[in-house]
Amino acid sequence: MNDNRIIYKYDFEFYEDDNHISQTYLLLKNLANSSGYQRGLFKSVYKKFEKLKLLGIRSELPDFEPVSDGLWQMRTKHPEGSLRIILSEHPTKEKHFLILNCYNIRSFRTPMYEIEKGTEMYESFVQRYGGGSHEIE
């Protein structure tokens, strides 16, 4: 019997606010249920999540880049638009990532307020659930 299942090395979860709502998850869910270019953008994000689960984040991977201490940006491109996702290593689970926030890109540079928002979300998560530093090893 040939077993073609993919063995993932990593996993991730979405940041949820104090009301247990993940704005990033809701945005991606809306894209998944859309049609046209929005559905195509979701498929691009999905492929990046698959790559994240297989390989993790490394600076040599072109789709991932560090944006501040412990925060990474996942770049997703689509002919009709681009989406960026801020994530970090999970503070309490090994080989696990925390998807913090997501935004449409309008320029080449990552807006500082998106980095600050990701940092605030990470710190809020650590305050609620514990964990330590999120510095890149």
LOVEX-176928 format. One line per field, with one value per residue (C-alpha): residue number from 1; chain; x, y, z; residue in three letters. Coordinates in steps of 0.05 Angstrom, whole numbers, plus 5000, padded with zeros to 4 digits. Layout:
% LOVEX-176928
pos = [NUM, ...]
unit = [A, ...]
xx = [X, ...]
yy = [Y, ...]
zz = [Z, ...]
code = [Ala, ...]
END
This chain:
% LOVEX-176928
pos = [1, 2, 3, 4, 5, 6, 7, 8, 9, 10, 11, 12, 13, 14, 15, 16, 17, 18, 19, 20, 21, 22, 23, 24, 25, 26, 27, 28, 29, 30, 31, 32, 33, 34, 35, 36, 37, 38, 39, 40, 41, 42, 43, 44, 45, 46, 47, 48, 49, 50, 51, 52, 53, 54, 55, 56, 57, 58, 59, 60, 61, 62, 63, 64, 65, 66, 67, 68, 69, 70, 71, 72, 73, 74, 75, 76, 77, 78, 79, 80, 81, 82, 83, 84, 85, 86, 87, 88, 89, 90, 91, 92, 93, 94, 95, 96, 97, 98, 99, 100, 101, 102, 103, 104, 105, 106, 107, 108, 109, 110, 111, 112, 113, 114, 115, 116, 117, 118, 119, 120, 121, 122, 123, 124, 125, 126, 127, 128, 129, 130, 131, 132, 133, 134, 135, 136, 137]
unit = [A, A, A, A, A, A, A, A, A, A, A, A, A, A, A, A, A, A, A, A, A, A, A, A, A, A, A, A, A, A, A, A, A, A, A, A, A, A, A, A, A, A, A, A, A, A, A, A, A, A, A, A, A, A, A, A, A, A, A, A, A, A, A, A, A, A, A, A, A, A, A, A, A, A, A, A, A, A, A, A, A, A, A, A, A, A, A, A, A, A, A, A, A, A, A, A, A, A, A, A, A, A, A, A, A, A, A, A, A, A, A, A, A, A, A, A, A, A, A, A, A, A, A, A, A, A, A, A, A, A, A, A, A, A, A, A, A]
xx = [5000, 5029, 5017, 5024, 5006, 5048, 5083, 5084, 5140, 5106, 5037, 5005, 4947, 4913, 4917, 4849, 4831, 4800, 4732, 4763, 4757, 4812, 4806, 4859, 4821, 4756, 4789, 4819, 4752, 4718, 4770, 4761, 4686, 4694, 4703, 4749, 4814, 4797, 4791, 4858, 4890, 4865, 4895, 4962, 4958, 4939, 5001, 5045, 5013, 5029, 5101, 5103, 5079, 5131, 5192, 5179, 5207, 5278, 5312, 5333, 5261, 5239, 5168, 5187, 5228, 5241, 5209, 5230, 5256, 5217, 5165, 5165, 5126, 5098, 5091, 5035, 5030, 4973, 4964, 4908, 4937, 4983, 4972, 5021, 5016, 5054, 5072, 5120, 5144, 5093, 5114, 5095, 5094, 5154, 5152, 5089, 5074, 5026, 4991, 4982, 4955, 4942, 4938, 4934, 5000, 4999, 5073, 5138, 5155, 5120, 5083, 5110, 5040, 5030, 5094, 5072, 5004, 5037, 5081, 5021, 4983, 5042, 5051, 4977, 4979, 5039, 5005, 4942, 4974, 5046, 5110, 5175, 5215, 5201, 5270, 5295, 5344]
yy = [5000, 5067, 5122, 5191, 5232, 5293, 5295, 5366, 5389, 5452, 5478, 5545, 5579, 5645, 5700, 5714, 5777, 5779, 5760, 5698, 5729, 5725, 5782, 5748, 5682, 5718, 5756, 5692, 5655, 5711, 5706, 5630, 5638, 5691, 5684, 5714, 5746, 5743, 5667, 5666, 5708, 5659, 5601, 5638, 5646, 5573, 5552, 5595, 5564, 5495, 5517, 5544, 5477, 5438, 5483, 5533, 5603, 5614, 5677, 5641, 5628, 5684, 5687, 5701, 5758, 5784, 5852, 5862, 5822, 5757, 5780, 5754, 5775, 5725, 5755, 5732, 5757, 5751, 5786, 5828, 5845, 5826, 5806, 5806, 5765, 5781, 5719, 5696, 5632, 5608, 5629, 5563, 5509, 5483, 5480, 5522, 5591, 5645, 5682, 5753, 5800, 5808, 5868, 5888, 5915, 5982, 5996, 5956, 5973, 5943, 5999, 6010, 6011, 5939, 5917, 5953, 5920, 5851, 5866, 5887, 5825, 5780, 5814, 5808, 5734, 5724, 5762, 5719, 5651, 5656, 5646, 5682, 5724, 5725, 5741, 5707, 5651]
zz = [5000, 4979, 5031, 4999, 5060, 5072, 5139, 5165, 5210, 5234, 5251, 5264, 5298, 5289, 5341, 5374, 5411, 5481, 5450, 5416, 5347, 5295, 5245, 5201, 5200, 5183, 5126, 5097, 5105, 5066, 5011, 5008, 4999, 4945, 4871, 4820, 4841, 4915, 4911, 4873, 4928, 4980, 4940, 4941, 5016, 5024, 4985, 5031, 5092, 5064, 5054, 5125, 5152, 5112, 5119, 5174, 5166, 5145, 5120, 5056, 5036, 4989, 5015, 5087, 5115, 5185, 5198, 5271, 5329, 5326, 5275, 5204, 5143, 5094, 5025, 4980, 4908, 4860, 4793, 4822, 4889, 4946, 5017, 5075, 5138, 5202, 5243, 5298, 5329, 5380, 5451, 5484, 5430, 5393, 5317, 5319, 5291, 5312, 5254, 5281, 5229, 5155, 5110, 5036, 5012, 4977, 4975, 4975, 5048, 5108, 5144, 5214, 5244, 5218, 5253, 5316, 5312, 5305, 5365, 5407, 5387, 5405, 5473, 5487, 5471, 5517, 5573, 5567, 5555, 5579, 5541, 5533, 5487, 5413, 5389, 5326, 5343]
code = [Met, Asn, Asp, Asn, Arg, Ile, Ile, Tyr, Lys, Tyr, Asp, Phe, Glu, Phe, Tyr, Glu, Asp, Asp, Asn, His, Ile, Ser, Gln, Thr, Tyr, Leu, Leu, Leu, Lys, Asn, Leu, Ala, Asn, Ser, Ser, Gly, Tyr, Gln, Arg, Gly, Leu, Phe, Lys, Ser, Val, Tyr, Lys, Lys, Phe, Glu, Lys, Leu, Lys, Leu, Leu, Gly, Ile, Arg, Ser, Glu, Leu, Pro, Asp, Phe, Glu, Pro, Val, Ser, Asp, Gly, Leu, Trp, Gln, Met, Arg, Thr, Lys, His, Pro, Glu, Gly, Ser, Leu, Arg, Ile, Ile, Leu, Ser, Glu, His, Pro, Thr, Lys, Glu, Lys, His, Phe, Leu, Ile, Leu, Asn, Cys, Tyr, Asn, Ile, Arg, Ser, Phe, Arg, Thr, Pro, Met, Tyr, Glu, Ile, Glu, Lys, Gly, Thr, Glu, Met, Tyr, Glu, Ser, Phe, Val, Gln, Arg, Tyr, Gly, Gly, Gly, Ser, His, Glu, Ile, Glu]
END
